[in-house]
Amino acid sequence: MLRLPAFPALRRCADRWAVSPRAMDVVAAVSAFGLMVLDVPGLARADNSLTGVTATLVLAAGAATLVLRRKAPWVPFVVALFLMGWLHELTMVQFALYSLGRFRGRRVAVVATLLYVATAYALFNLPGWPAKHGETLSEFLGLVVPIGALAAGVGIAAYRQDLVLALQIQRNEAAARQAVQEERISVGRDVHDLVGRELTVLAVRAEVLAVRARGYAHQKDFEELADTARRAHHMLNETIVRRADGAAATPGLEGLAALAEESERMGSPVDLKVAEEAKALSPLRQTAVHRVVRECLTNAAKHAPGLPVTVSITVEDESRNVRVAVRNPLPRTPPDRAPVSTGTGLFSMEERVTSMGGSLRAGREHGAYVVTALLPTGFAR
Protein backbone atom coordinates (compact mmCIF):
# COMPACT_ATOMS: atom_id res chain seq x y z
CA MET A 1 0.00 0.00 0.00
CA LEU A 2 1.28 3.44 -0.91
CA ARG A 3 1.88 5.59 2.11
CA LEU A 4 1.85 9.34 2.02
CA PRO A 5 5.10 10.91 3.19
CA ALA A 6 5.08 12.37 6.67
CA PHE A 7 5.75 16.06 7.15
CA PRO A 8 6.66 16.49 10.83
CA ALA A 9 7.73 20.09 10.33
CA LEU A 10 4.42 20.94 8.67
CA ARG A 11 2.53 19.11 11.41
CA ARG A 12 4.36 21.00 14.15
CA CYS A 13 3.64 24.27 12.37
CA ALA A 14 -0.04 23.38 12.14
CA ASP A 15 -0.15 22.45 15.83
CA ARG A 16 1.43 25.77 16.83
CA TRP A 17 -0.96 27.71 14.61
CA ALA A 18 -3.99 25.86 15.98
CA VAL A 19 -3.36 27.22 19.49
CA SER A 20 -2.24 30.67 18.40
CA PRO A 21 -4.37 33.82 18.92
CA ARG A 22 -4.59 34.27 15.16
CA ALA A 23 -6.33 30.90 14.85
CA MET A 24 -8.90 31.96 17.47
CA ASP A 25 -9.57 35.16 15.53
CA VAL A 26 -10.17 33.16 12.36
CA VAL A 27 -12.52 30.83 14.24
CA ALA A 28 -14.46 33.85 15.53
CA ALA A 29 -14.75 35.28 12.01
CA VAL A 30 -15.90 31.97 10.56
CA SER A 31 -18.41 31.48 13.39
CA ALA A 32 -19.88 34.95 12.87
CA PHE A 33 -20.15 34.38 9.13
CA GLY A 34 -21.77 30.96 9.68
CA LEU A 35 -24.47 32.52 11.87
CA MET A 36 -25.07 35.50 9.58
CA VAL A 37 -25.25 33.42 6.41
CA LEU A 38 -28.44 31.84 7.79
CA ASP A 39 -30.12 35.23 7.27
CA VAL A 40 -29.08 35.54 3.60
CA PRO A 41 -32.48 34.57 2.12
CA GLY A 42 -34.27 37.14 4.26
CA LEU A 43 -31.70 39.83 3.51
CA ALA A 44 -32.02 39.27 -0.23
CA ARG A 45 -35.79 39.63 -0.04
CA ALA A 46 -35.70 42.70 2.24
CA ASP A 47 -33.17 44.58 0.12
CA ASN A 48 -33.81 44.38 -3.64
CA SER A 49 -30.27 45.57 -4.37
CA LEU A 50 -28.83 42.33 -2.97
CA THR A 51 -29.03 38.81 -4.25
CA GLY A 52 -28.13 35.68 -2.35
CA VAL A 53 -24.59 35.78 -3.71
CA THR A 54 -23.96 39.47 -3.07
CA ALA A 55 -25.49 39.27 0.43
CA THR A 56 -23.17 36.38 1.21
CA LEU A 57 -20.15 38.34 -0.04
CA VAL A 58 -21.11 41.40 2.04
CA LEU A 59 -21.50 39.35 5.20
CA ALA A 60 -18.23 37.50 4.53
CA ALA A 61 -16.39 40.82 4.16
CA GLY A 62 -17.92 42.08 7.39
CA ALA A 63 -17.06 38.91 9.32
CA ALA A 64 -13.49 39.00 7.99
CA THR A 65 -12.84 42.20 9.94
CA LEU A 66 -13.00 40.14 13.16
CA VAL A 67 -9.48 39.00 12.35
CA LEU A 68 -8.47 42.51 13.49
CA ARG A 69 -10.34 42.26 16.79
CA ARG A 70 -7.19 42.11 18.93
CA LYS A 71 -5.20 44.99 17.44
CA ALA A 72 -8.10 47.11 16.16
CA PRO A 73 -11.41 45.98 17.74
CA TRP A 74 -13.09 49.25 16.75
CA VAL A 75 -12.93 48.22 13.09
CA PRO A 76 -15.33 45.24 13.37
CA PHE A 77 -17.52 47.32 15.71
CA VAL A 78 -17.92 50.10 13.12
CA VAL A 79 -18.57 47.49 10.43
CA ALA A 80 -21.17 45.86 12.71
CA LEU A 81 -23.00 49.19 13.14
CA PHE A 82 -22.93 49.66 9.36
CA LEU A 83 -24.42 46.21 8.77
CA MET A 84 -27.04 46.87 11.43
CA GLY A 85 -28.06 50.13 9.72
CA TRP A 86 -28.06 48.74 6.19
CA LEU A 87 -29.20 45.13 6.61
CA HIS A 88 -30.48 45.22 10.22
CA GLU A 89 -28.03 42.41 11.03
CA LEU A 90 -27.39 42.09 14.80
CA THR A 91 -25.14 39.02 14.88
CA MET A 92 -21.97 40.89 14.00
CA VAL A 93 -22.62 43.39 16.81
CA GLN A 94 -22.42 40.65 19.44
CA PHE A 95 -18.98 39.51 18.28
CA ALA A 96 -17.74 43.10 18.03
CA LEU A 97 -18.90 44.09 21.53
CA TYR A 98 -17.43 40.93 23.00
CA SER A 99 -14.10 41.72 21.31
CA LEU A 100 -14.06 45.26 22.69
CA GLY A 101 -14.75 44.01 26.20
CA ARG A 102 -12.21 41.21 25.91
CA PHE A 103 -9.30 43.23 24.54
CA ARG A 104 -9.99 46.80 25.71
CA GLY A 105 -11.63 46.39 29.09
CA ARG A 106 -14.71 47.61 30.91
CA ARG A 107 -14.74 51.32 30.10
CA VAL A 108 -14.39 50.86 26.36
CA ALA A 109 -17.01 48.09 26.38
CA VAL A 110 -19.51 50.25 28.28
CA VAL A 111 -19.00 53.18 25.90
CA ALA A 112 -19.37 50.89 22.88
CA THR A 113 -22.53 49.31 24.31
CA LEU A 114 -24.13 52.72 24.89
CA LEU A 115 -23.17 53.78 21.36
CA TYR A 116 -24.68 50.59 19.99
CA VAL A 117 -27.96 51.08 21.91
CA ALA A 118 -28.17 54.73 20.80
CA THR A 119 -27.56 53.79 17.16
CA ALA A 120 -30.10 50.98 17.31
CA TYR A 121 -32.68 53.28 18.91
CA ALA A 122 -32.18 55.84 16.17
CA LEU A 123 -32.66 53.13 13.54
CA PHE A 124 -35.75 51.88 15.40
CA ASN A 125 -37.39 55.27 14.95
CA LEU A 126 -36.70 55.25 11.22
CA PRO A 127 -38.99 53.47 8.76
CA GLY A 128 -37.86 50.02 7.70
CA TRP A 129 -36.92 48.62 11.12
CA PRO A 130 -37.86 44.91 10.97
CA ALA A 131 -40.60 43.71 13.28
CA LYS A 132 -38.55 40.66 14.27
CA HIS A 133 -36.11 43.01 16.04
CA GLY A 134 -38.84 44.70 18.07
CA GLU A 135 -42.01 46.23 16.74
CA THR A 136 -42.77 48.19 19.92
CA LEU A 137 -40.39 50.06 22.18
CA SER A 138 -40.68 47.47 24.95
CA GLU A 139 -39.93 44.66 22.49
CA PHE A 140 -37.00 46.65 21.15
CA LEU A 141 -35.55 47.22 24.62
CA GLY A 142 -36.15 43.60 25.59
CA LEU A 143 -34.26 42.27 22.56
CA VAL A 144 -31.63 44.74 21.38
CA VAL A 145 -30.32 45.98 24.73
CA PRO A 146 -29.71 42.52 26.31
CA ILE A 147 -27.87 41.39 23.17
CA GLY A 148 -25.28 44.13 23.51
CA ALA A 149 -25.04 44.10 27.31
CA LEU A 150 -24.59 40.34 27.50
CA ALA A 151 -21.91 40.25 24.78
CA ALA A 152 -19.97 43.12 26.34
CA GLY A 153 -20.32 41.64 29.84
CA VAL A 154 -18.93 38.28 28.75
CA GLY A 155 -16.04 40.09 27.06
CA ILE A 156 -15.28 42.10 30.22
CA ALA A 157 -15.30 38.91 32.30
CA ALA A 158 -12.86 37.29 29.88
CA TYR A 159 -10.67 40.41 30.00
CA ARG A 160 -10.48 40.22 33.79
CA GLN A 161 -9.72 36.52 33.64
CA ASP A 162 -6.85 37.25 31.25
CA LEU A 163 -5.52 39.81 33.72
CA VAL A 164 -5.67 37.31 36.56
CA LEU A 165 -3.82 34.70 34.49
CA ALA A 166 -1.20 37.23 33.42
CA LEU A 167 -0.64 38.30 37.03
CA GLN A 168 -0.35 34.68 38.11
CA ILE A 169 2.23 34.00 35.42
CA GLN A 170 4.20 37.08 36.44
CA ARG A 171 4.02 36.00 40.08
CA ASN A 172 5.31 32.53 39.23
CA GLU A 173 8.12 33.99 37.13
CA ALA A 174 9.07 36.39 39.91
CA ALA A 175 9.09 33.54 42.44
CA ALA A 176 11.29 31.48 40.11
CA ARG A 177 13.70 34.39 39.62
CA GLN A 178 13.83 34.96 43.37
CA ALA A 179 14.54 31.29 43.99
CA VAL A 180 17.36 31.34 41.44
CA GLN A 181 18.77 34.50 42.98
CA GLU A 182 18.65 33.04 46.46
CA GLU A 183 20.36 29.90 45.23
CA ARG A 184 23.10 31.97 43.61
CA ILE A 185 23.58 33.82 46.88
CA SER A 186 23.75 30.50 48.68
CA VAL A 187 26.39 29.25 46.24
CA GLY A 188 28.33 32.46 46.74
CA ARG A 189 28.18 32.06 50.49
CA ASP A 190 29.48 28.51 50.22
CA VAL A 191 32.30 29.75 48.00
CA HIS A 192 33.06 32.40 50.61
CA ASP A 193 33.17 29.84 53.44
CA LEU A 194 35.27 27.28 51.60
CA VAL A 195 37.59 29.41 49.49
CA GLY A 196 37.97 32.07 52.18
CA ARG A 197 39.29 29.49 54.59
CA GLU A 198 41.88 28.30 52.08
CA LEU A 199 42.99 31.88 51.42
CA THR A 200 43.40 32.45 55.14
CA VAL A 201 45.51 29.31 55.46
CA LEU A 202 47.57 30.45 52.47
CA ALA A 203 48.17 33.89 54.01
CA VAL A 204 49.22 32.38 57.36
CA ARG A 205 51.56 29.87 55.71
CA ALA A 206 53.14 32.61 53.60
CA GLU A 207 53.74 34.74 56.70
CA VAL A 208 55.37 31.81 58.48
CA LEU A 209 57.62 31.18 55.50
CA ALA A 210 58.46 34.89 55.35
CA VAL A 211 59.59 34.77 58.99
CA ARG A 212 61.66 31.66 58.37
CA ALA A 213 63.23 33.23 55.28
CA ARG A 214 64.17 36.43 57.10
CA GLY A 215 67.58 37.54 55.94
CA TYR A 216 67.35 35.44 52.77
CA ALA A 217 66.61 36.50 49.20
CA HIS A 218 63.06 35.06 49.14
CA GLN A 219 61.81 36.88 52.24
CA LYS A 220 60.23 39.68 50.18
CA ASP A 221 58.55 37.18 47.85
CA PHE A 222 56.85 35.40 50.75
CA GLU A 223 55.74 38.70 52.23
CA GLU A 224 54.20 39.70 48.88
CA LEU A 225 52.49 36.31 48.64
CA ALA A 226 50.97 36.78 52.12
CA ASP A 227 49.84 40.28 51.22
CA THR A 228 48.26 39.02 47.97
CA ALA A 229 46.35 36.32 49.85
CA ARG A 230 45.04 38.87 52.35
CA ARG A 231 43.91 41.19 49.54
CA ALA A 232 42.18 38.30 47.77
CA HIS A 233 40.40 37.37 51.00
CA HIS A 234 39.30 40.96 51.50
CA MET A 235 38.04 41.14 47.91
CA LEU A 236 36.12 37.90 48.43
CA ASN A 237 34.45 39.40 51.50
CA GLU A 238 33.45 42.49 49.53
CA THR A 239 32.19 40.60 46.47
CA ILE A 240 30.42 37.57 47.91
CA VAL A 241 27.37 37.98 50.13
CA ARG A 242 28.35 37.24 53.72
CA ARG A 243 26.43 34.77 55.79
CA ALA A 244 24.23 36.09 58.55
CA ASP A 245 25.69 35.94 62.05
CA GLY A 246 25.37 32.46 63.45
CA ALA A 247 24.34 30.87 60.14
CA ALA A 248 25.84 27.44 59.70
CA ALA A 249 27.39 26.28 56.43
CA THR A 250 25.54 23.67 54.44
CA PRO A 251 27.01 20.25 55.31
CA GLY A 252 28.38 17.83 52.75
CA LEU A 253 27.90 14.12 52.27
CA GLU A 254 28.35 13.51 56.00
CA GLY A 255 25.03 15.28 56.54
CA LEU A 256 23.00 12.94 54.31
CA ALA A 257 22.48 10.41 57.09
CA ALA A 258 20.83 13.09 59.22
CA LEU A 259 18.57 14.01 56.31
CA ALA A 260 17.56 10.36 55.92
CA GLU A 261 16.78 10.05 59.64
CA GLU A 262 14.70 13.21 59.55
CA SER A 263 12.76 11.91 56.54
CA GLU A 264 12.10 8.61 58.29
CA ARG A 265 10.76 10.46 61.33
CA MET A 266 8.34 12.17 58.93
CA GLY A 267 7.13 8.74 57.77
CA SER A 268 9.11 8.31 54.55
CA PRO A 269 11.83 5.62 54.86
CA VAL A 270 14.99 6.38 52.89
CA ASP A 271 17.32 3.86 51.25
CA LEU A 272 20.58 5.83 51.10
CA LYS A 273 23.54 4.56 49.07
CA VAL A 274 26.68 6.68 48.78
CA ALA A 275 29.64 5.45 46.76
CA GLU A 276 32.99 5.61 48.52
CA GLU A 277 34.50 7.51 45.59
CA ALA A 278 31.99 10.33 46.08
CA LYS A 279 33.46 11.16 49.48
CA ALA A 280 36.54 12.51 47.70
CA LEU A 281 34.50 15.34 46.11
CA SER A 282 35.42 18.90 46.94
CA PRO A 283 33.44 20.53 49.77
CA LEU A 284 31.64 22.78 47.30
CA ARG A 285 30.42 19.84 45.23
CA GLN A 286 29.43 17.93 48.34
CA THR A 287 27.37 20.93 49.37
CA ALA A 288 25.59 20.87 46.01
CA VAL A 289 24.83 17.14 46.39
CA HIS A 290 23.48 17.73 49.89
CA ARG A 291 21.30 20.57 48.62
CA VAL A 292 19.78 18.42 45.86
CA VAL A 293 19.07 15.47 48.16
CA ARG A 294 17.55 17.73 50.82
CA GLU A 295 15.17 19.36 48.34
CA CYS A 296 14.17 15.99 46.87
CA LEU A 297 13.38 14.50 50.29
CA THR A 298 11.37 17.59 51.18
CA ASN A 299 9.35 17.30 47.96
CA ALA A 300 8.79 13.57 48.53
CA ALA A 301 7.47 14.25 52.03
CA LYS A 302 5.07 16.87 50.63
CA HIS A 303 3.74 15.09 47.56
CA ALA A 304 4.21 11.38 48.42
CA PRO A 305 4.04 11.13 52.24
CA GLY A 306 4.69 7.71 53.74
CA LEU A 307 6.22 6.23 50.58
CA PRO A 308 9.83 4.97 50.48
CA VAL A 309 12.53 7.08 48.85
CA THR A 310 15.67 5.73 47.19
CA VAL A 311 18.78 7.94 47.12
CA SER A 312 21.78 6.80 45.12
CA ILE A 313 25.05 8.73 44.77
CA THR A 314 27.59 7.20 42.43
CA VAL A 315 30.63 8.26 40.42
CA GLU A 316 30.69 7.36 36.73
CA ASP A 317 34.10 6.17 35.63
CA GLU A 318 33.85 7.13 31.97
CA SER A 319 32.35 10.63 32.21
CA ARG A 320 33.90 11.40 35.61
CA ASN A 321 30.56 12.73 36.79
CA VAL A 322 28.87 12.20 40.11
CA ARG A 323 25.28 11.02 39.62
CA VAL A 324 22.63 11.85 42.20
CA ALA A 325 19.44 9.85 41.65
CA VAL A 326 16.41 10.23 43.93
CA ARG A 327 13.31 8.15 43.26
CA ASN A 328 9.98 7.86 45.05
CA PRO A 329 6.78 6.09 43.96
CA LEU A 330 3.85 8.25 42.93
CA PRO A 331 0.90 8.07 45.35
CA ARG A 332 -2.29 6.49 44.04
CA THR A 333 -4.32 9.37 45.42
CA PRO A 334 -3.20 12.95 46.13
CA PRO A 335 -2.51 13.91 49.77
CA ASP A 336 -5.55 14.80 51.85
CA ARG A 337 -4.27 18.33 52.15
CA ALA A 338 -2.61 20.21 49.36
CA PRO A 339 1.12 20.44 50.13
CA VAL A 340 2.42 23.83 51.15
CA SER A 341 4.85 24.65 48.37
CA THR A 342 6.15 27.70 46.55
CA GLY A 343 6.99 25.65 43.48
CA THR A 344 10.53 27.05 43.29
CA GLY A 345 12.53 24.13 44.70
CA LEU A 346 13.23 22.69 41.26
CA PHE A 347 14.54 26.05 40.04
CA SER A 348 16.84 26.26 43.06
CA MET A 349 18.23 22.78 42.50
CA GLU A 350 18.75 23.40 38.81
CA GLU A 351 20.53 26.69 39.47
CA ARG A 352 22.81 25.03 42.02
CA VAL A 353 23.71 22.19 39.64
CA THR A 354 24.11 24.21 36.45
CA SER A 355 26.28 26.80 38.22
CA MET A 356 28.85 24.03 38.59
CA GLY A 357 28.64 22.82 35.01
CA GLY A 358 26.17 20.02 35.66
CA SER A 359 22.64 19.15 34.54
CA LEU A 360 19.39 18.19 36.25
CA ARG A 361 16.40 16.23 35.03
CA ALA A 362 13.15 15.68 36.92
CA GLY A 363 9.90 14.00 35.93
CA ARG A 364 7.68 10.94 36.04
CA GLU A 365 9.17 7.62 35.02
CA HIS A 366 7.35 4.26 35.20
CA GLY A 367 5.07 5.17 38.09
CA ALA A 368 7.69 7.05 40.06
CA TYR A 369 9.03 10.57 40.31
CA VAL A 370 12.73 10.62 39.54
CA VAL A 371 15.25 13.42 39.95
CA THR A 372 18.67 12.88 38.35
CA ALA A 373 21.53 15.35 38.75
CA LEU A 374 24.93 15.06 37.08
CA LEU A 375 27.87 17.04 38.43
CA PRO A 376 31.48 17.01 37.24
CA THR A 377 33.66 15.50 39.95
CA GLY A 378 36.67 17.66 39.20
CA PHE A 379 38.90 14.60 39.54
CA ALA A 380 41.96 14.40 37.33
CA ARG A 381 41.57 11.87 34.54
Secondary structure, DSSP 4 states (H G I P E B T S, - for coil): ---PPP-HHHHHHHHHHHTSHHHHHHHHHHHHHHHHGGGHHHHHHH-TT--HHHHHHHHHHHHHGGGGTTT-THHHHHHHHHHHHHH---HHHHHHHHHHHHHH-HHHHHHHHHHHHHHHHHHHTSTT--GGG-SSHHHHHHHHHHHHHHHHHHHHHHHHHHHHHHHHHHHHHHHHHHHHHHHHHHHHHHHHHHHHHHHHHHHHHHHHHHHHTTTSTTHHHHHHHHHHHHHHHHHHHHHSPPPPTTPPPPP-GGGHHHHHHHHHHTT--EEEEE-GGGGGS-HHHHHHHHHHHHHHHHHHHHHSTTS-EEEEEEE-TTT-EEEEEEEEEPPSS--SS-----S-HHHHHHHHHHTTT-EEEEEEETTEEEEEEEEE-----
